[in-house]
Amino acid sequence: MIYHGTAGRYIGGEFDGREAKVKVSDNGGRTGIYYGGADKPDGDGHGHVTAINDQIQYWRELANEGGETLIDYSHDSQVNI
């Protein structure tokens, strides 16, 4: 999950077989992925993934698939997501 040259910008992509909106932090260490929302990747009911240095720290599934948080290491690593 490395998007060279995209720091600080949103780019299009795909995640879990769905259209995604991806943002890479300015330093390239954090990647936010929004996918599967109504009408647009970050629309109502979207799923959300945050990765730090290519390791998933947080993953919430789509609302229409239960909206459960599947992974949440954000508190363990002291990272605000």
For each residue, the residues with C-beta under 8 A, 3 or more apart:
1: 31 51 54
2: 54
3: 6 11 13 22 24 31
4:
5:
6: 3 9 11 22 24
7: 24 25 26 27 28
8: 23 24 25 26
9: 6 23 24
10: 21 22 23
11: 3 6 21 22 23 24
12: 19 20 21 22
13: 3 19 20 21 22 33
14: 17 18 19 20 35
15: 18 20 22 33 35 47 49
16: 35 36 47
17: 14
18: 14 15 35 36 41 47
19: 12 13 14 35 36 41
20: 12 13 14 15 33 34 35 36 41
21: 10 11 12 13 33 34 35 40 41 42
22: 3 6 10 11 12 13 15 31 32 33 34
23: 8 9 10 11 31 32
24: 3 6 7 8 9 11 28 30 31
25: 7 8 28 29 30 31
26: 7 8
27: 7 30
28: 7 24 25
29: 25 52 53
30: 24 25 27 50 51 52 79
31: 1 3 22 23 24 25 49 50 51 54
32: 22 23 48 49 50 81
33: 13 15 20 21 22 48 49 50 51
34: 20 21 22 37 41 42 46 47 48
35: 14 15 16 18 19 20 21 41 46 47 48 49 62
36: 16 18 19 20 41 45 46 47 62
37: 34 40 41 42 43 44 45 46 47 62
38: 43 44 45 46
39: 43 44
40: 21 37 43
41: 18 19 20 21 34 35 36 37 46
42: 21 34 37 46
43: 37 38 39 40 46
44: 37 38 39 63
45: 36 37 38 62 63 64 67
46: 34 35 36 37 38 41 42 43 62 63
47: 15 16 18 34 35 36 37 59 60 61 62 65
48: 32 33 34 35 58 59 60
49: 15 31 32 33 35 56 58 59 60
50: 30 31 32 33 56 57 58 59 74 79 81
51: 1 30 31 33 54 55 56 57
52: 29 30 55 57 77 79
53: 29
54: 1 2 31 51
55: 51 52
56: 49 50 51 59 71 73
57: 50 51 52 71 72 73 74 77 79 81
58: 48 49 50 69 71 72 73 74 81
59: 47 48 49 50 56 69 70 71 72
60: 47 48 49 67 68 69 70
61: 47 65 66 67 68 70
62: 35 36 37 45 46 47 65 66 67
63: 44 45 46 66 67
64: 45
65: 47 61 62
66: 61 62 63
67: 45 60 61 62 63
68: 60 61
69: 58 59 60 72
70: 59 60 61
71: 56 57 58 59
72: 57 58 59 69 75
73: 56 57 58 76 77
74: 50 57 58 77 79 80 81
75: 72 78
76: 73
77: 52 57 73 74
78: 75
79: 30 50 52 57 74
80: 74
81: 32 50 57 58 74
